[in-house]
């Protein structure tokens, strides 16, 4: 006695197959929509902009990186530390490496910090390309990580 003798049928009608495919697509679309909305409405404590991006080395010897640090924790933050590091240590230097906001940041309050980006070897031109910069902000010990890309021409 097997399952085939009891009338189990692997044959689906065309209408049933369409229903299953449509239901699967609807579920995938719903998951994608929820993921997109979550990312859209989730606040980021870091906003980044450059003085010049793409960086044209013939126009500027160094470039400025401006980072807006916002308190998204919902409570007062007594100490915020921002660390900025290039992934390509042998190509660019960022000064200072970290900055501290020692004053209390109220919820939804923010500060803008500036960092100087320079070539690691001032006499040589940087190879054109994209350089990734990692940013880590710590609010009273809780860390948030982000990254940005500087394009060099």
C-alpha positions in Angstrom: 0.0 0.0 0.0 1.5 3.4 -1.0 0.4 7.0 -1.0 -0.3 6.8 -4.7 -3.0 4.2 -4.1 -4.8 6.5 -1.8 -5.4 9.2 -4.4 -2.5 11.6 -3.7 -2.1 13.5 -6.9 1.0 15.6 -8.0 -0.9 17.0 -10.9 -2.0 20.6 -10.4 -4.5 22.3 -12.6 -3.4 25.4 -14.4 -5.7 27.6 -12.2 -4.3 26.1 -9.0 -0.7 26.7 -10.2 -1.4 30.3 -11.0 -3.0 30.8 -7.6 0.1 29.4 -5.8 2.5 31.5 -7.9 0.5 34.7 -7.3 0.3 34.0 -3.6 4.0 33.5 -3.5 4.7 36.8 -5.3 2.3 38.7 -3.0 4.2 37.3 0.1 7.6 38.2 -1.4 6.3 41.7 -2.3 5.0 42.2 1.2 8.3 41.2 2.8 10.2 43.5 0.5 7.8 46.4 1.3 8.1 45.9 5.0 11.9 45.8 4.8 12.1 48.9 2.7 9.7 50.8 5.1 11.7 49.7 8.1 14.9 51.1 6.6 13.2 54.3 5.5 11.8 55.1 9.0 14.7 53.9 11.1 16.7 56.9 12.1 20.5 57.0 11.6 22.6 58.9 14.1 25.1 59.9 11.4 24.7 62.1 8.4 27.8 62.5 6.2 28.7 65.0 3.5 32.0 66.0 1.9 33.4 69.4 0.9 33.9 67.9 -2.5 32.8 64.5 -3.8 34.2 63.4 -6.2 37.4 64.8 -4.9 39.3 66.5 -7.7 42.9 66.4 -6.5 44.0 69.2 -8.9 41.5 71.6 -7.2 41.9 70.7 -3.5 45.0 69.3 -1.7 42.8 68.1 1.2 39.1 67.5 1.6 36.7 68.1 4.5 34.3 65.5 5.8 31.4 66.8 7.8 29.6 64.4 10.1 26.3 65.3 11.8 25.9 63.3 15.0 22.3 63.1 16.2 21.1 61.7 19.5 18.5 59.1 18.5 18.5 57.2 21.8 15.4 59.0 23.3 17.3 60.0 26.4 20.1 62.4 27.4 23.6 61.3 26.3 26.5 62.5 28.5 29.3 61.3 26.2 29.3 60.8 22.5 32.5 59.5 20.8 32.8 59.5 17.0 35.6 57.4 15.4 36.4 57.9 11.7 38.7 55.4 9.9 39.6 54.9 6.3 39.7 51.3 5.2 42.7 52.0 3.0 45.1 53.2 5.6 48.0 53.4 3.1 46.1 55.8 0.8 44.3 58.5 2.9 44.6 59.9 6.3 41.7 61.4 8.3 42.5 63.8 11.1 41.4 63.7 13.9 40.8 59.9 14.1 38.1 60.5 16.7 36.1 63.3 18.3 34.3 63.6 21.6 31.1 65.5 22.4 31.5 66.0 26.2 28.4 68.2 26.6 25.1 66.5 27.2 23.1 65.8 24.1 19.3 66.0 24.6 17.1 63.6 22.6 17.0 64.6 18.9 19.8 67.1 19.4 22.8 67.1 17.1 26.3 68.4 16.5 28.3 68.8 13.3 31.9 67.7 13.4 34.6 68.3 10.7 37.4 66.0 9.7 40.3 66.7 7.4 41.1 64.1 4.7 44.6 64.1 3.3 46.7 61.9 1.0 49.0 59.5 2.9 51.8 60.6 0.6 51.4 64.3 -0.3 53.9 64.2 -3.2 51.9 61.4 -5.0 48.5 61.6 -6.5 45.9 59.2 -5.2 44.8 56.5 -7.7 41.3 57.4 -9.0 38.7 55.2 -7.4 36.3 54.8 -4.4 37.6 54.9 -0.9 35.4 53.6 1.9 35.4 55.4 5.3 34.0 53.6 8.4 32.3 55.7 11.1 31.4 54.5 14.6 29.6 56.6 17.1 29.2 55.6 20.7 26.5 57.1 22.9 27.3 56.3 26.5 28.7 52.9 25.4 26.0 52.0 22.8 27.6 51.8 19.3 26.2 52.6 15.9 28.2 51.8 12.8 28.0 53.4 9.3 30.1 53.8 6.2 30.5 56.3 3.4 32.4 56.4 0.1 34.6 59.1 -1.1 35.2 59.1 -4.9 38.6 60.4 -6.1 39.3 61.6 -9.6 
